[in-house]
Amino acid sequence: MSDRSRVAIIGCGRVAVKHLKAIKKLKNKSELVALVDVSEDAPKKLLESAGFDTSNVKIFKDYQEMIDTMKPDIVAVTVPSGLHFPIAKYAMEHGCNLLLEKPMTMSSSESRQMMELSKSTGKKIAMGHIYRYFPFVRILREDISLGVFGKVTHGTIYARWGHGDDYYSSAAWRGTWKADGGALMNQTIHAIDLLVWLMCSEPVEATAMISQRLRNIEAEDLGMAVLRMSDGSLASVEGTTATSDKDHEAMFTVFCENGVISLGLKKGIPQLHIRDGKGKNLNFRYIKRHIAKYGFGSLLNAVNPHTGIYDDLIDSIASGSEPVAGAQAGFRSVDTLMGIYRSARDGHTVRLPLEEDFSSTDMAGYFDKR
């Protein structure tokens, strides 16, 4: 690799703006060399909106041609979820590391293939599980794993990330089983990944229900699940887009023998509530520890967590270590989501990891039958 990682982005939709801002922020470690999109106008508009010099970036319509021609160090995949697998697979087989937006793929078997491909090729996958890169998260996870708060009893998450019908109608693939999934797969997978990671255990059972309440989509706009973890603790999950799009909020809470850890977002404002077993507030203690270890500037990663993802991926490639949210995280989150969907479809508890493949398209027609 050169001194700076050469990055190409496939897909020039709304999330790609965050990628460009991160690359620009990390200009001493990364450089944008190519964009790919089926639209001729989208790449140029994206570059102009982020203040990039368009003359220094090659634009392609075909992702295979771009990979074969440019041979980038990192390929960022920001296309609709249903297109992730063939693009990511081709990129890794042709020597590229990946920054892959969630979910990794839309089936448990394809996610497993991607995890195994990362192992066999030695190429890194950094998942766009943005919550792992928020301030305090890694320090809290370390303390939970070391037993500082005692035994984990249970965890809860809710992601009330409202979207109106105008959001879903803005693109034909939104809210479909084939390309997107519903509120759990699209809006809540970040939260599930973080809760499982913070609880320092793995899901072994899923029991779930899903519903359509307000949104005119093929998949669910409301889902709830209970996960049994390998250590015996339980986790509850609530994910919905059937709430106000002016009041987005997500909250994660881990209950322990000697303390409670809650963190999340409400209307874009970070929330942090850490208490020990006697109810003492530990927020300031963890803020000081985070600044001492990662610097004051790292607090700004909450504004654009993709900066942290790129920084971590570039360092992982150089050192050979795994990214904070790597290939296994991508597989585990998809496998858990597919277990949740299968439980909802079949009406009973499902064992995890899944022994047989399950895809979001296996949910097609679910609400037509009810």
N, C-alpha and C positions, 0 to 999 in steps of 0.2 A: 504494500500500500504506500501511496505517497504521503506527504505530511498531512494533507487534508483528505478526508474521505469523499469520494465522488458519489453524489447522490442523484438518483433519478426517481421521479414521482409518476406513478401510473394512476390516472384519474384526477381530473381538475375540478372537482366539486367543492362544496363549502368547507369540508374538513381539511382540504389541501392547503388552505390559507394558513392554518396553524402550523403545518409542516414548513411552509416557506418562512414564516416568522422565526421558527426554531432554527432553521438552517442559517438564516441571516444573523441571528443572535450568536450562533456558534461559528462565525465566519473564519475563525482561526483553526477550526477542526474539521469543517465540512464545506463543500461547495456544490451548488446545484448545477448539473450538467445537462439534464434532459427532462422533458415533460412528455407524457403520452396521454392523448385523449382522442376519442372518435370525432369530437367537434373541432373544427378549425379555429374557432374564435375563443374557446374556453381557455387554452393555455396562455394566449397573449393577454387576455383580460386578467387572468390570475397573476401573471408576472407584473403587470402594471399596477394592480391593486396592492401588491406587496412591495413595490418600489425596486424591482429587479431590473438590471440591464438585459433587455431581451436579446441582444446580440451575442451574449455569452452562453445562451441556453439553446440546445437543439430541441426541436419539436417533432414528434412522431405521431402517427395514427396507429401504428402496429407495435404492440409491446415486444413481440419477438424480434422484430427488426431492430428496435432500440437496444435491447439487451445484447444482441449479436454484434451490433455496430459499436455501441458505447462501452460495453463491459464495465458497468458501474460497480463500485464497491458495495453500495447499499441501494436496494430498490424498495421504495415505499409504495405500498398497495393501498389505494384509497377509493377503489371502485365499489359498487354495491356488493354486499356480502356474498351473494350467490355466485359471484365471479372470482372470488378470492383463490380458490383451490388451483385451477389450471394455471393462473398467472404466477402464483407463489411457487408452485411446483417447477414450472419452467425456469423461473429466475434462480432458484436454488440449484437445480441441475446444471445450470450454466454459470455457476461460480459466484453468485451474488448472495450477500447477506440481506436479511429482510427486516423492514419495519412494517408490520402487518396490522391494519386496523382491525378492531374486534367486529364480529367473532372471527376466529381463525378460519373456520369453514362452516358449512351448514350441515355437516354430518359428523358423527363420532368417528367413523372409519377414516374419513379424509383428514380429520385433525390428527388422528394417530399416525397416518402416513407422513404428515408434515413433521411431526415430532421425531419420527424415526429417520426421516430424510435429513433433518438437522444433525442428528447423531452420526449418520453415515458419511455425510459430506463435510462435516466440521464447520458448516456455515451457521451463523447465529440468526435466531429469530427473536426480535423484540416486539412483543405484543403492545397494542395501543390501549392497555389497561391503565388508564391515566391515574386512577386513584392511588396506585402503588407509589407514584412519584410525587404525591403531595407531601408538604412538610410534615414532620413528626412521625410519619407512618412507619418508616423503617426502624427508627429507634424504639417505637412502641412495640413493634413486632418482635424485636430482639428481646425486650424485657419480658413480654408475654411468654416467649419460648423458653426463657431462662427461669421462669417461675416466680418472677418478682411480684406478680399479683396473685400467686397461688394457682390452684386448679381452675381451668376454664369450665364454667358450667353451661353457658349457652350464649348465643349471639342473635342479634336481630338486625335486619336491614329493611328500609323502605326507600324506594325510588319513585317519587311522585313527579314525573317529568311530563307534564301535560303538553299535548300537541293537538291542535284542532284539525278538522278535516282538510283545511287548506294546506297544511303540512303534508298530509298523505296524498292529496291530489296533485301536489307539485311534481311528482314523479311516479310513473305507473308502477314501478317496482316496490314502492314503499308499502309496508304492511302486508306484503304477500308472503306466503309460506316458502316459495321457491327462492326469493332473492333477499328477504329482509327479516322475516319472522315478526313477532309482535312485541309488546311492551317488555316482556321478559328477555327476549333474545337481543333486542336492539338497545333498549334504554337501561336494563337492569343487569346485564352481564358484567359490567364494570363493578357494580356493587357486590355481586355474588363472588367475583374473583377476590375482591379485597377482604370481605368477611371471612371467607375460607382461609385465606392467607394469614390474616390476623389471629385466627383461632388455632393456627399451627396444627391442623389436623386435616383429614381428607374425608369427603362425603362418601358414605357407603350405602346409604338408602335415600330415596326421594319420594315424597308423597305430595301430590299437587292437584290444584284445580285452576282452570282458566275460564275467562268469561269475555263476552262482548257486551259492553254497556252503552257507550256513547259514540265511538268512532266507526265510521263506515269503511272498514277494512276486512281483509280476508282472515287475518290472524287475530290474536287476543289484544284487547286494550287494558286488560286487568288479569293479573295472575298472582297466585299465592302458593307457597310451598313450605314444607318442613323438611329439613335435611338432618339425618342422623350421621354424626361424624365418627371416625374410626376410634376415637378415645371415649365415646359414649355421650359426648355433649350434643346439643341440638342447636339448629339454626333455623330461624324463621325468615321468610322472604316475602316481600310485597313489592310488586312492580306494576305501575300503571301509567298510561298516557291519558286516562279519562279524568284529568284534573285540569285546572287553569294553566294555560301556557304563560301566564304572568306570575306564576308562583312556583317555579321549579324548586324542588328540595329533595335531598337524599341524605340519609343518616345511617350510620353504622354504629352499633353498640356491642361491645364484648363484655359480658358479665363474668367476673372471676371471684374466686374465693375471698380475695382480699382487695377488691377494687372494681371499678367500672370505668371503661374507656369508651367515649362517644366522640365521633368526629363526622363531619359532613359538610354540606353546602345548603344554604337557603338563599334564594334569589342572588346567587353568585357570591355570597358572603361566607367565608369559612367559619365553621362551628367547631369548637374544641371544648370538651368537658372531661377531665381526667380526675378521678377521685380515688383515694386509697380506701382501705377497709373501714376506716373511722369517719369517712366522709370529707377528709381534708382535700382541698383543691390543689392539684399538682400541675396545673397548666403552665405556670411560670417556670417551674423546674424543667419541664420538657422543652419549652421555648429556648431557654438558655443552653440546654444540651444540644439542641439542633443547630443553633447558631455557632456554637463552639466547634461542632464537627463539620458542618457543611457551609458555613458562612452566612452572613445576613442576606446576601443576594439570592440565596437558594429559596428564601421565602417567596420570591416572585414567581417560582415555578407553578404556584397555584393559579397564576394568571394564564399561563400556557404550559401545561404539563408536558407537551411534546418536546419542549426544550430539554427537559430532564430525560426523556426517552432517548432522544438522539445522542445526548452526551453519554448516557450509560451504554448505549449500543456501541458507539465508537470506542469507548474504553474497553468494552468486552471483547471486541474484535482484536484490539491490540494486545490484551492480556491473556486471552483464551478463556476467560471466566464466563459464566452465564449472565445474561442480562437480568435485571431485577424481575421483570416479567418476561420470561423466556418461553421456549417451545413447550415445555411441560405445562406451564401456566395456561397457554393457549389451548392445549388439548384438554386439560382438566376442566376448564370453564365450559367448553363446548360439550364435553361428555356429561357434565352435570346438567346443563340446560336441556340436552336431549333426553336425559333421564327424567327431568321434570315434565317435559312435554309428553313423554311416553306414559308416565304415571297419570297425567291428566286424561290422555286419550283412553287408556285401558282401565282406569278407575281403580287402581291398586298400587301399593308400594312397589318401587322398582329398585333392584340392587345396582350399585355402582362400584367400579366402572362397568359400563354396559358390555355384556358378552357378545351381543349381536349388534350389527350396525343399526343406527336409527338416524333418520334425516328429517329436517324440518318439513320436507315434502310429504313425509308419512302422515303429517297432520292435515293434509289437503281434504277439504270437505267436512272437517270436524264439526263446525258450527251448522252446516247444512243438515246434519243428522239429528240436531237437538231441538 
